[in-house]
């Protein structure tokens, strides 16, 4: 089974990273794990450049990185 903690050590630079979750609490956890591990490895997760796209989400809770609320998008196109 792939785990973030096992393979994140090999990431030196990420221009784009997508996280997926069916459960709101798991997404909060994933964002915090990525931010924490990034910081420990000298990388920065920039909240002003990070976006959240919710598909079929019923929760109104906001996602944050170091207390900065991430912008929510209505649509997503990867180009």
Secondary structure as UniProt FT lines:
FT   HELIX           4..7
FT   HELIX           8..10
FT   HELIX           24..40
FT   TURN            41..42
FT   TURN            47..49
FT   STRAND          51..53
FT   STRAND          64..65
FT   TURN            66..67
FT   STRAND          68..69
FT   STRAND          71..73
//
